[in-house]
Structure formats: structure tokens, C-alpha cells
């Protein structure tokens, strides 16, 4: 935990996050990672919110989720707090790999690992956007080393 090249997001486990099996439902982990990914984007691109209106005002270029995978390690139960470390795993021509490590504060262990790929697109032209040198320099600060 606390990788200097990552963004940390804390989320509370809610009673309603649990399913009939008595642990947090698998889809909730993806929602937690979505929240963490938006926090990363806010840091990277100085978004206030990171919604479409803001992206269009800033020229129309923004990320779109292309892929998401989750590896569940340990079940989570209410009550708990989850700490998510979010970082970049790779930079492609127009894509960015993102990693998430989810830790239970109550259990003091890794409970899941997620990976995703976002592609930079121009939402006006609907075209992929190649990552330029200045973007690569900024993004490389968040690459896990």
C-alpha cells in the first residue's frame, strides 16, 4: 500500500453492498474501482468532476473504458473500509492500462486486484487520440515502478 506513484481512494462498505451469500457482491468491487479511476483522472487531467460536459468544454478529448478484469482474493463483509491503490500499468499509443489493488482495513489484507484499459478518444469526432509527449510525461508519473 501507499505506492508513491498511485492515487489512494477509501470507500466504506455499506450493508446494502452485501448479497445473499453474506459478503460484498462482486459488482460492487467494480463500482469501487470506478470511483478510484475517476479520482485518478481528476488528478491526471485536473477535472473537477470528470463528466462529459467538462470534457467537452476542455476540447472533447477524454478516456473511455475498453476493458475491465477483476481477480477476487478474499471476501469482504460489512462493516469494513476498503483502501484502493490506483496506478498506471502501461501506456500504449492511445490506450492507458490501469491497476487497482483493494485492501480491507478490517482484515488488513489484499482482497482483490483489478486491471482495466481506457482509450483516449475525441468525443466530438469519435476518433482515437494518440498520446502526445506532454501527456506521456504526465502519465508516466503514475506508472507503477
C-alpha positions as CSV (number, residue, x, y, z in Angstrom):
1,X,0.0,0.0,0.0
2,X,0.9,3.7,-0.3
3,X,2.8,3.5,-3.6
4,X,4.1,7.0,-4.3
5,X,3.0,6.6,-8.0
6,X,-0.6,5.8,-7.1
7,X,-3.8,7.5,-6.0
8,X,-5.4,6.2,-2.8
9,X,-9.2,6.1,-2.5
10,X,-11.1,4.9,0.6
11,X,-14.6,3.6,0.4
12,X,-16.9,2.4,3.2
13,X,-18.6,-1.0,2.8
14,X,-22.3,-0.5,3.1
15,X,-24.8,-3.0,4.5
16,X,-26.6,-2.9,1.1
17,X,-23.4,-3.9,-0.7
18,X,-23.7,-7.5,0.6
19,X,-25.6,-10.2,-1.2
20,X,-27.5,-13.4,-0.2
21,X,-24.2,-15.2,0.4
22,X,-23.3,-12.8,3.3
23,X,-20.4,-11.0,1.6
24,X,-20.0,-8.0,-0.7
25,X,-21.4,-8.7,-4.2
26,X,-18.8,-8.9,-6.9
27,X,-20.2,-6.0,-8.9
28,X,-19.6,-3.6,-6.0
29,X,-15.8,-4.1,-6.4
30,X,-16.1,-2.7,-10.0
31,X,-18.1,0.3,-8.7
32,X,-15.4,1.0,-6.1
33,X,-12.7,0.8,-8.8
34,X,-14.8,3.2,-11.0
35,X,-14.7,5.7,-8.1
36,X,-11.0,5.2,-7.8
37,X,-10.4,5.6,-11.5
38,X,-12.3,8.9,-11.6
39,X,-10.1,10.1,-8.7
40,X,-7.1,9.2,-10.8
41,X,-8.5,11.1,-13.8
42,X,-9.2,14.1,-11.6
43,X,-5.5,14.1,-10.6
44,X,-4.2,13.5,-14.1
45,X,-6.3,16.0,-16.0
46,X,-7.4,18.4,-13.3
47,X,-11.0,17.5,-13.7
48,X,-13.4,18.9,-11.2
49,X,-15.9,16.2,-11.7
50,X,-14.9,14.3,-14.9
51,X,-18.2,14.3,-16.6
52,X,-19.0,14.7,-20.3
53,X,-19.8,18.4,-20.1
54,X,-16.4,19.1,-18.5
55,X,-14.6,17.0,-21.1
56,X,-16.4,18.9,-24.0
57,X,-15.5,22.3,-22.5
58,X,-11.9,21.2,-22.4
59,X,-11.8,20.2,-26.1
60,X,-13.6,16.9,-26.2
61,X,-10.7,14.5,-25.5
62,X,-11.2,12.1,-22.7
63,X,-11.0,8.4,-21.7
64,X,-13.4,5.6,-22.4
65,X,-13.3,2.3,-20.7
66,X,-12.4,-0.5,-23.1
67,X,-11.8,-3.5,-20.8
68,X,-12.0,-4.4,-17.1
69,X,-10.9,-7.5,-15.2
70,X,-11.2,-8.4,-11.5
71,X,-9.4,-11.1,-9.5
72,X,-11.1,-11.7,-6.2
73,X,-8.8,-12.8,-3.4
74,X,-10.8,-12.7,-0.2
75,X,-14.5,-12.0,0.6
76,X,-15.4,-8.7,2.2
77,X,-18.1,-8.2,4.8
78,X,-19.9,-5.3,6.4
79,X,-18.6,-3.3,8.3
80,X,-15.3,-2.5,6.7
81,X,-13.4,0.2,4.9
82,X,-11.6,-0.5,1.6
83,X,-8.4,1.2,0.6
84,X,-7.8,1.2,-3.2
85,X,-4.4,2.0,-4.7
86,X,-4.8,3.0,-8.3
87,X,-1.9,3.4,-10.7
88,X,-1.0,3.1,-14.4
89,X,0.4,-0.2,-15.6
90,X,1.3,0.8,-19.2
91,X,1.0,3.4,-21.9
92,X,0.0,2.5,-25.4
93,X,-0.4,4.6,-28.5
94,X,-3.9,5.8,-27.4
95,X,-4.5,3.5,-24.5
96,X,-3.7,3.5,-20.8
97,X,-3.6,0.5,-18.6
98,X,-4.8,1.0,-15.0
99,X,-4.3,-1.2,-12.0
100,X,-6.2,-1.4,-8.8
101,X,-5.3,-3.1,-5.5
102,X,-8.1,-3.3,-3.0
103,X,-7.2,-3.8,0.7
104,X,-9.5,-4.5,3.6
105,X,-8.7,-2.2,6.6
106,X,-10.5,-4.6,8.9
107,X,-8.8,-7.8,7.7
108,X,-5.5,-6.0,6.9
109,X,-5.1,-7.9,3.6
110,X,-5.4,-7.6,-0.2
111,X,-9.0,-8.6,-1.1
112,X,-8.9,-8.0,-4.9
113,X,-6.9,-6.8,-7.8
114,X,-8.3,-5.2,-10.9
115,X,-7.0,-4.2,-14.3
116,X,-8.5,-2.0,-16.9
117,X,-7.7,-0.3,-20.2
118,X,-9.0,3.1,-21.2
119,X,-8.7,4.5,-24.7
120,X,-8.3,8.2,-25.2
121,X,-10.9,9.5,-27.8
122,X,-12.2,12.7,-29.1
123,X,-15.9,12.6,-28.1
124,X,-16.7,15.1,-30.9
125,X,-15.0,13.3,-33.8
126,X,-15.3,9.8,-32.3
127,X,-11.7,9.2,-33.2
128,X,-8.9,7.7,-31.1
129,X,-6.4,10.2,-29.8
130,X,-2.7,9.4,-29.8
131,X,-1.0,10.2,-26.5
132,X,1.4,13.1,-27.1
133,X,4.8,13.7,-25.4
134,X,3.5,16.0,-22.7
135,X,0.6,13.6,-21.9
136,X,3.1,10.7,-21.7
137,X,5.4,12.7,-19.3
138,X,2.4,13.5,-17.0
139,X,1.0,10.0,-17.2
140,X,4.4,8.3,-16.5
141,X,4.4,9.8,-13.0
142,X,1.6,7.3,-12.2
143,X,3.3,4.3,-13.7
144,X,3.9,1.6,-11.1
145,X,7.6,1.0,-10.7
